[in-house]
Structure formats: C-alpha cells, structure tokens
Amino acid sequence: MRRLLKQAALATALVIALSCAVPALAVSDIPYDSYIYNYRGYIEFTPAPYVPDGSVSGRTLGIGDFVSPQDVCVAPNGLIYVADTEYETSVIEITGDGEERKITGTGRIVVISEDMTRPVMEIHSFLNDGQIDTFKKPCGVTVSDRNLLYIADRDNNRIVILNEERTEAVQIVENPTSEMLPEGYVFFPEKVEVDYAERVYVTAKYMHQGIMVFASEGDFMSFFGTISVTTSFWQRLWRRFSTKAQRDRGNLFIATEFTGIDVDPAGFVYASCIDPAGEQAAFRLNPKGEDVIKKGENGNVGGDLDKYPYGPYAGASYIVDIIIRDKGIFSILDSQRGRIFTYDSEGNMLYTFGGLGVQTGTFKAPCAMAVLGDRILVLDADRRELMVFSETDYGRLINEAVGLRYDGNEKLAVALWEQVLVLNENLELANVGIGKAYLTEGNNKEAMKHLKLGMNRTYYSIAFKRYRNDLLKQNLGYILTAAIALSLGLYVWRTVKHKGEGKGDLLADD
C-alpha cells in the first residue's frame, strides 16, 4: 500500500512539473483564419496576409452615420467615394419669384480624404438643366480618368455623370432603348464602371443578358459578356418528359446577374457573379466579351467550393464584388462568410483573409471593396463602416513575388519566394515560382525538385523532358562510344567464334 502511495505521489509531481514546463499558448489578435486550397483541393492554413488597420464611419468623420452604404471607389487622385444609399436628404431651392421649394431625396455621395481623416464633401444634389436634382438610392459610384463622377442612381433609373466640381450633371443616361431589350424594360442600374474610351459598363437589376454597355454619348450599344447556365442530367431529363404546364411551373434556367464589375487599364472587364458550385465567380472579359480568365491548377476562381458539406467552410461562396489590383492580381468578396479571396493572373489562389463577427476586422454584411495603395478597403452595409486592411510581411512578399513573375523577372522573384517559404513552408505556389525560375535559367534538375513540391504537373513535365534531353546531350559521346565498342566487341567475338568452329570441323574430319 505504501508503495502504491509513493508511486501516485511521484506521478502527481511529474504531471505538475510537466505542466509548469509547457509554455502558455500565444493568443493571436487576428480575428479570422487565413488559408488557401492546395493541389488536392484541401484547406491549408497560412499566416495572415492582411490585418485590420482601423475603420472609417460617418460618425468618425463627423457627418452623421452612414445609412446602408453600398459601394466604394478610389479616384485617380486618391479621394475615396462612398455611395450612402438610404440617407434621407432635403434641399431648399429659391424659385424665381422668391419662394422656397423643398426638394427631398434618398442617398448621398460622401467624399473622403486620402488619409481617411476628414470628409472632403457631401453630394446631396446637383444641377440638372439648371434645376436642382437629387438622388434616389444611388447604389454604384466610380470616377473616370477625366475626373468625372459616375453614379448609378438606381431608383431614378439612370446614370448621373457629374462634372469635376461635382455640382452639375454633364450627362444623364436613362431609359435605354434597343431591339435587344425586352418590351417595357425598366432600367435599374446597380454598379457602374468606365474604361479608357469612356464606354460605360453597367450591371443592372433583373438584367440577365449580361453587362450593359453605353457609348460615351450615352446611347445603349450592346450586352457584354454572358454567364452560361449549366443544368444537370436529371434537370434535362425532367424537362424532356414533362408537360408544357409542368415546365411553365418549374424553375427557369436563366443566367444569373453580375454582382460586381471593374475595368483594368488595358480595357479588360473583370466581373463577378454568384456561382452555386463555387468554381467560377470571376470573369475576365476581352474586348469581344469573351471570358479569358485562367483558373489555375485547381480550376477554381470562385472562393470556397461547394464540395465541403460541413464546418466553417461548408458550401460555395456568395461573391458580391471584384477588384483589380496591380500586376494581374484580383480579389473577390464573399458576403456570406466575410472573406476576401485573392488570385494571380493565372488563376492561382494567393491568400484569403476576413470573416464574420463583431471584432475589429470582421464583418456583418460586406458589400464592396476598393484598393488604396497597398491597403484594401471593404465596405460593410450593416456595420456602416469602411474597414481598412494593411498587408503583412507575408502578404507583401507574395504580392511582390507575383509582380516580378508577372513582369517576367522570375529569377529576381526567387529570393522573395524563399522568404515566403520560411513563413509558410507548405505554400505550393512559392515552390512553383522557384521551379519556374530554375526552368527559365535552364537548371532543369532543380526545377523538377521544386515543381514536384509545388504539385505542378504541367511545368514538371516540361522540366522532366528538358532534363532528359540534357542528360542525352551530355552523355551522347559516351553512349556512342559505348555503342561502337560494344558493336566492335560483338563483331570480334563472332569472328573468333566462327574461326574456332571452323578448326573444330577440320579436326573432326581428320
């Protein structure tokens, strides 16, 4: 008994000693997980590429709370524009006979300084043919290279284009007419963008034919890009054998609407949509309206995939906006889980950050994004704030390495990718970047090593073929010499053998 007590006391002391020796786990201040999908489609957690760096609201600016803000953009001069959709406004107009006339509206455009410390102006009204006019739920906003302000004034069924002073409308785009539009069509613009030729691209509510394109004069030109609809085998089979009445009562297989839009300096239009499968929610449309986006090794540019039925990553993302960044990088916004997914020009996922919650840096209803230098701005309609995110060393290294690779400087990118691997040794993209650099400089053996770690079959096959050819070229002289020596030896052996057999026959005759 005494022996058992001693053993129990010893075990207890050992447990206490071990527990004191284990250091306390550090608790991260970052309120969300960051991750990517690997080659096999599984989630791998990563260091945070971006971290919260404050927020801006109407209250902090001293202009009253935002009321359901819906869009944000950064002008070429760095000013930030926010479309505050539900804000109630009223303007007093003095008529020609000296009487006062109260004009009411819904919505305002708030202009914020580049350092986000003060409001530059609030746009509640403007002059339209000499008369004071107001907005009615402006949902989209953008600024052209000529510093003209484009506003998607949704419930007024028009696009308002204001001058540089933001005081007067230089053009109003409304009531588009065309044989391509259905009879009695009502225009509800939601997002607006402008390209270098001043063509206006509009995503509109209830418009499934594609993005609406208007000429610089305001005339409707055509639809741009179309989201193809895929139906399952069972849906097609059901429609094949159903009656007309059943088909009329069934679901219509119509294209979904675009949810976000952006235009790069080269004139390519990036657009987002809601994809139930989560495979493609981003599009890159060339001047012909054809989708030319690359989908990377995973074949996915849609955020989270639908094939994860459980846990915090279950189901496809609900993508509501897209932004173009530098060097072919673009990001998409998932309002369902509050995440920002970022891809390179080849469609490879670079990183993910963000989440839902009440902590700083999380969202309730994220609805739009913008880029301000090396920071990302995310607008939350529910929290009525503009969230600011700054890049970490991890995010900066990836952005710079991808930029160098985009410019063709694969060799210079190697040092950055190696630093990335110190922070995240499992990042396949970093190994692929290093492997491509070795492939470019002709070091095919090292290229094979890193491309294998990066699980890139396409470039590994190229490196393998080149390495095989290198071996053949390096050893061709030895191979030919060995072949000649072997042939000569075989010839001599056969000759000697034949002569020996001849002598044996002569002896047998004797």
CORGI-V960953 format. One record per helix or strand of 2 or more residues. SS is the DSSP state (helix for helix, strand for strand). FROM is the first residue (numbers start at 1). LEN is the number of residues. If there is no record, write none. Layout:
# CORGI-V960953
{{SS & FROM & LEN} {SS & FROM & LEN}}
This chain:
# CORGI-V960953
{{helix & 2 & 20} {strand & 35 & 3} {strand & 43 & 3} {strand & 50 & 8} {helix & 58 & 4} {strand & 69 & 6} {strand & 80 & 15} {strand & 100 & 13} {strand & 119 & 5} {strand & 125 & 4} {strand & 131 & 4} {strand & 138 & 6} {strand & 149 & 5} {helix & 154 & 3} {strand & 158 & 5} {strand & 168 & 7} {strand & 189 & 6} {strand & 200 & 5} {strand & 211 & 4} {strand & 220 & 5} {helix & 233 & 9} {helix & 244 & 6} {strand & 258 & 6} {strand & 269 & 5} {strand & 282 & 4} {strand & 319 & 6} {helix & 326 & 3} {strand & 330 & 5} {strand & 339 & 5} {strand & 349 & 5} {strand & 366 & 7} {strand & 375 & 6} {strand & 385 & 7} {helix & 393 & 14} {helix & 410 & 14} {helix & 428 & 14} {helix & 444 & 10} {helix & 457 & 53}}
